[in-house]
């Protein structure tokens, strides 16, 4: 291929990958509004424990059940896009999910609260696989890491301010009204997706390139898909630990609700900077060393978390825990290693592994904490993170490093 042909091929790929900026923006904002709701809940957990007289294990059950409900259906969401545009799946799903969150705030028993959270989780299941696929297929590949980073960074920003908003609202309004207020932005973004966003037909597949089960099985045999799936499987067993950290601040370190919320937000703020930083690097250098380095550092940070007492050092460790985000690099590898028509199903499989297996992690972590304390619980998370390095060793670089 000569230089002219190469240039035309690049332009063609860029034209095919470029999409509506409004679509990209609203998908990312919708993702952020989801995180705003979810990240406000841990600040409310102490009130929930008192209201419904719950133990740590029961709280872990709540998180596990809602995580499983939102995670397992993601495996099959991609198939729906043969008939339903992604924006409709996102908009309707978020409307139902937000409605269930409002109903949960009206619950008079733990069982009612749990039931509404489960239904809401199922309704919200399209957000991650469909949203990530829309972002991936509507951007030039050379910008993929940075845009995927934004798709994680902006929701993390919402997660950063959510505990502060929840803590400020909870004092005058109580936990029930606080939940209702924080669902309003999610309702608004869902209506915007449905009413104002127009998705190009080719972004969710022409008949000839629709997702299929046979193609999905073929994609699963890809070495990078297997390696990233292995990393995701191991990391699933540390999902949910962050939600317990405010309880650690209050019950073990004896910190007040205000300071605990600030520290928790500081940890989440690391997740704002981290994804875009690692996404930026992943567009410019080899990705395998990035994944291995982030996992190793994350393991060491959790190993030290249970031994840190001074507020300045604790704040530093928490920020770095949030900063070490390998997910955006892993998603970039998946996107470069998978055919366009199978992206929804592969991302659905990726998120299903995390949320389904991760639904067990909250109960396991809560059980460890209940019996042995938070110190050993954080050591458990460190070991799980270290184990995830093993499948990451089998990652191969799917494309030549892009120099911009």
C-alpha positions in Angstrom: 0.0 0.0 0.0 1.4 3.4 -1.0 1.3 6.5 1.1 -1.8 7.9 -0.7 -3.7 4.7 -0.2 -2.7 4.6 3.4 -3.9 8.2 3.9 -7.2 7.4 2.3 -7.6 4.4 4.5 -6.9 6.4 7.6 -9.5 9.0 6.5 -12.0 6.3 5.8 -11.5 4.8 9.2 -11.8 8.1 10.9 -15.0 8.9 9.0 -16.5 5.6 10.0 -15.5 6.0 13.6 -16.6 9.7 14.0 -20.0 10.2 15.4 -22.3 12.8 16.9 -20.5 14.9 19.6 -23.9 15.2 21.3 -24.3 11.4 21.4 -20.8 11.0 23.0 -21.5 13.8 25.5 -24.9 12.6 26.6 -23.7 8.9 26.9 -20.9 10.1 29.1 -23.1 12.4 31.2 -25.7 9.6 31.5 -23.0 7.4 32.9 -22.0 10.1 35.3 -25.6 10.5 36.6 -25.7 6.8 37.3 -22.6 7.1 39.4 -24.0 10.2 41.2 -26.8 8.0 42.5 -24.7 5.0 43.4 -21.9 6.9 45.0 -24.2 8.8 47.3 -25.5 5.6 48.9 -22.4 4.7 51.0 -22.7 7.9 52.9 -26.3 6.9 53.7 -25.3 3.4 54.8 -24.9 4.2 58.5 -28.5 5.6 58.6 -29.7 2.5 56.7 -28.0 0.3 59.2 -29.8 2.0 62.0 -33.2 2.4 60.2 -33.5 -1.3 59.3 -31.2 -2.7 62.1 -28.8 -4.3 59.7 -25.4 -6.1 60.2 -22.4 -5.7 57.9 -23.3 -9.0 56.3 -26.8 -7.9 55.5 -25.4 -4.7 54.0 -23.1 -6.8 51.9 -26.1 -8.8 50.8 -27.8 -5.6 49.7 -24.8 -4.6 47.6 -24.3 -8.1 46.2 -27.9 -8.6 45.1 -28.1 -5.2 43.4 -24.7 -5.7 41.7 -25.8 -9.2 40.5 -29.1 -7.8 39.2 -27.3 -5.1 37.2 -24.4 -7.3 36.1 -25.8 -10.6 34.8 -28.3 -9.1 32.2 -25.4 -7.2 30.6 -24.4 -10.5 29.0 -27.5 -10.4 26.8 -28.0 -6.6 26.3 -25.8 -6.6 23.2 -28.2 -8.9 21.4 -31.1 -6.4 21.9 -29.3 -3.9 19.7 -30.2 -6.0 16.6 -33.6 -4.5 17.0 -33.3 -1.5 19.5 -31.0 1.5 19.2 -28.5 1.9 22.0 -29.9 5.4 22.9 -33.4 3.8 23.6 -31.9 1.1 25.7 -30.0 3.6 27.7 -32.8 6.2 28.1 -35.6 3.8 29.0 -33.3 1.7 31.2 -32.2 4.8 33.2 -35.8 6.1 33.5 -36.9 2.8 35.1 -33.7 2.5 37.2 -34.2 6.0 38.6 -37.9 5.3 39.3 -36.9 2.2 41.3 -34.4 4.3 43.3 -37.2 6.7 44.2 -39.4 3.8 45.3 -36.6 2.4 47.4 -36.6 5.7 49.3 -40.2 5.0 50.3 -39.5 1.4 51.5 -40.7 0.6 55.0 -38.6 -2.6 55.4 -35.2 -3.9 54.3 -36.9 -6.5 52.1 -38.8 -3.7 50.2 -35.6 -1.6 49.8 -33.7 -4.7 48.5 -36.5 -5.6 46.0 -36.5 -2.1 44.5 -32.7 -2.0 44.2 -32.8 -5.3 42.4 -35.4 -4.2 39.8 -33.5 -1.0 39.4 -30.3 -2.9 38.8 -31.8 -5.0 36.0 -33.2 -1.8 34.3 -29.9 0.0 34.5 -27.9 -2.9 33.0 -27.6 -1.5 29.5 -25.5 1.5 30.7 -22.1 0.0 30.8 -21.9 -2.4 27.8 -24.1 -0.2 25.4 -22.6 3.1 26.6 -19.0 1.9 26.3 -19.7 0.4 22.9 -21.3 3.6 21.7 -18.3 5.6 22.9 -15.9 3.2 21.3 -17.5 3.0 17.9 -18.1 6.8 17.6 -14.6 8.0 18.0 -11.4 7.7 16.0 -9.2 4.8 17.2 -6.2 7.1 17.9 -8.3 8.9 20.5 -9.9 5.8 21.9 -8.0 5.7 25.2 -8.6 9.3 26.0 -12.4 9.2 25.3 -12.7 5.9 27.2 -10.8 7.7 29.9 -13.4 10.5 29.8 -16.2 7.9 30.0 -14.6 6.8 33.3 -13.3 10.2 34.5 -16.5 12.2 34.3 -18.6 9.6 36.1 -15.8 9.5 38.7 -16.1 13.3 39.1 -19.8 12.7 39.8 -18.8 10.0 42.3 -16.5 12.5 43.9 -19.1 15.2 44.6 -21.9 12.7 45.4 -20.8 11.9 49.0 -20.5 15.6 49.7 -23.9 16.4 48.2 -25.4 13.5 50.1 -23.9 14.5 53.4 -25.1 18.1 52.9 -28.6 17.1 52.0 -28.9 14.4 54.6 -28.8 16.7 57.6 -31.8 18.9 56.7 -33.7 16.4 54.5 -32.9 12.9 55.9 -31.7 9.9 53.9 -35.0 9.2 52.2 -35.5 12.7 50.6 -31.8 12.8 49.8 -32.1 9.7 47.6 -35.1 11.3 45.8 -33.2 14.5 45.1 -30.1 12.8 43.7 -32.2 10.9 41.1 -33.3 14.1 39.4 -30.2 14.5 37.2 -30.5 10.9 36.0 -34.2 11.5 35.0 -33.2 14.6 33.1 -30.3 12.9 31.2 -32.6 9.9 30.3 -35.2 12.2 28.7 -32.4 14.1 26.8 -31.2 10.8 25.3 -34.7 9.8 24.2 -35.8 13.2 22.9 -32.8 14.9 21.4 -30.1 12.4 20.5 -30.1 10.8 17.1 -28.0 7.6 16.7 -26.6 6.7 13.3 -27.9 3.3 12.1 -24.5 2.0 11.4 -23.4 2.6 15.0 -25.6 -0.2 16.1 -25.2 -2.5 13.2 -26.6 -3.0 9.7 -28.2 -6.4 9.1 -24.9 -7.8 7.7 -22.9 -6.8 10.7 -25.4 -7.5 13.5 -24.1 -9.2 16.6 -24.4 -13.0 16.6 -23.7 -15.7 19.1 -21.3 -17.5 16.7 -19.3 -14.3 16.3 -19.3 -13.8 20.0 -17.9 -17.3 20.6 -15.2 -16.6 18.0 -14.3 -13.3 19.7 -14.0 -15.0 23.1 -11.2 -17.2 21.7 -9.0 -14.1 21.1 -6.0 -14.1 23.4 -6.5 -10.6 24.6 -10.2 -11.1 25.3 -9.3 -14.1 27.4 -6.5 -12.3 29.2 -8.6 -9.2 30.0 -11.4 -11.5 31.1 -9.1 -13.2 33.5 -8.0 -9.8 34.9 -11.7 -8.8 35.2 -12.6 -12.1 36.9 -9.9 -11.7 39.6 -10.6 -8.0 40.1 -14.3 -8.8 40.5 -13.5 -10.2 44.0 -12.5 -6.7 45.2 -15.5 -4.9 43.9 -17.6 -3.2 46.5 -14.8 -2.6 49.0 -14.9 1.2 48.5 -18.5 1.3 49.8 -17.3 0.0 53.1 -14.5 2.5 53.5 -16.7 5.3 55.1 -17.8 2.7 57.7 -14.1 2.0 58.4 -13.5 5.7 58.9 -16.4 6.0 61.4 -16.4 2.7 63.2 -12.6 1.9 63.4 -10.8 5.2 63.1 -13.5 7.2 65.0 -13.8 10.0 62.4 -16.9 12.2 62.1 -19.3 11.9 59.2 -18.1 15.2 57.6 -14.4 14.2 57.6 -15.2 10.7 56.4 -17.2 12.1 53.5 -14.2 14.4 52.6 -11.8 11.5 52.7 -14.1 9.3 50.7 -14.5 12.0 48.1 -10.7 12.4 47.9 -10.4 8.8 47.1 -13.0 9.0 44.4 -11.3 12.2 43.1 -8.3 10.1 42.2 -10.6 8.2 39.9 -11.4 11.4 38.1 -7.7 12.1 37.2 -6.6 8.5 36.8 -8.7 7.2 33.9 -7.9 10.1 31.6 -4.2 10.0 32.6 -3.9 6.3 31.9 -6.1 6.6 28.8 -3.8 9.4 27.5 -0.7 7.2 28.0 -2.4 4.2 26.4 -2.8 6.1 23.2 1.0 6.7 23.1 2.7 3.7 24.5 2.5 0.0 25.1 -0.5 -1.0 27.2 0.6 -4.2 28.8 3.2 -2.5 31.1 0.6 0.1 32.1 -1.9 -2.7 33.2 0.8 -4.6 35.1 2.2 -1.4 36.8 -1.2 -0.2 37.9 -2.2 -3.5 39.4 1.0 -3.9 41.3 0.8 -0.4 42.8 -2.9 -0.9 43.7 -2.1 -4.1 45.5 0.6 -2.3 47.6 -1.7 0.6 48.4 -4.4 -1.6 49.8 -1.8 -3.6 51.8 -0.8 -0.3 53.5 -4.3 1.1 53.9 -5.1 -0.8 57.1 -1.9 0.5 58.8 -2.2 4.2 58.0 -3.5 6.5 60.7 -2.3 10.1 60.1 -4.9 12.1 58.1 -2.4 13.5 55.6 -0.8 10.1 54.8 -4.3 8.5 54.8 -5.5 11.1 52.3 -2.5 10.4 50.0 -3.0 6.7 50.1 -6.8 7.1 49.4 -6.2 9.4 46.4 -3.6 7.0 44.9 -6.0 4.0 45.3 -8.5 5.9 43.3 -5.9 7.1 40.8 -4.8 3.5 39.9 -7.4 2.8 37.3 -6.4 0.0 34.9 -10.0 -0.4 33.5 -9.6 2.2 30.7 -6.4 0.5 29.5 -8.1 -2.9 29.6 -11.1 -1.6 27.6 -8.9 0.0 25.0 -7.2 -3.4 24.5 -10.6 -5.1 24.2 -11.8 -2.5 21.7 -8.7 -3.0 19.5 -8.9 -6.8 19.7 -12.6 -7.2 18.9 -14.6 -6.9 15.6 -16.9 -3.9 15.6 -20.1 -6.0 15.4 -19.2 -8.0 18.5 -18.3 -5.0 20.7 -21.6 -4.9 22.6 -21.5 -8.6 23.5 -17.8 -8.5 24.4 -18.3 -5.5 26.6 -21.4 -7.1 28.0 -19.4 -10.2 28.9 -16.7 -8.1 30.4 -19.1 -6.2 32.6 -21.1 -9.3 33.5 -18.0 -11.0 34.8 -17.3 -8.0 37.0 -20.7 -7.4 38.3 -21.9 -11.0 38.6 -18.8 -12.3 40.3 -18.4 -9.0 42.0 -21.8 -9.4 43.6 -20.2 -12.1 45.8 -17.3 -9.9 46.8 -19.3 -7.6 49.0 -20.6 -10.5 51.1 -17.1 -12.1 51.3 -15.5 -8.8 52.3 -18.2 -8.1 54.8 -17.8 -11.6 56.3 -14.0 -11.2 56.6 -14.5 -7.8 58.3 -17.2 -9.2 60.6 -14.9 -12.0 61.8 -11.4 -10.5 61.5 -11.7 -6.8 61.2 -10.9 -4.3 58.4 -7.1 -4.8 58.6 -7.3 -8.4 57.4 -10.1 -7.3 55.0 -7.8 -4.8 53.2 -5.0 -7.5 53.1 -7.5 -9.8 51.3 -8.1 -7.1 48.7 -4.4 -6.6 48.2 -3.9 -10.4 47.6 -6.8 -10.5 45.1 -5.3 -7.5 43.2 -1.9 -9.2 43.1 -3.5 -12.4 41.7 -5.0 -10.4 38.8 -1.5 -9.7 37.6 -1.2 -13.4 36.5 -3.7 -13.2 33.6 -2.4 -9.8 32.6 0.9 -11.3 31.8 -0.7 -13.0 28.7 -1.8 -9.7 27.1 -0.3 -9.0 23.7 -0.2 -5.6 22.0 -3.1 -5.5 19.5 -1.7 -2.7 17.4 1.4 -0.6 16.8 1.9 2.1 19.3 0.4 5.4 18.0 2.7 8.4 18.2 0.8 11.7 18.1 
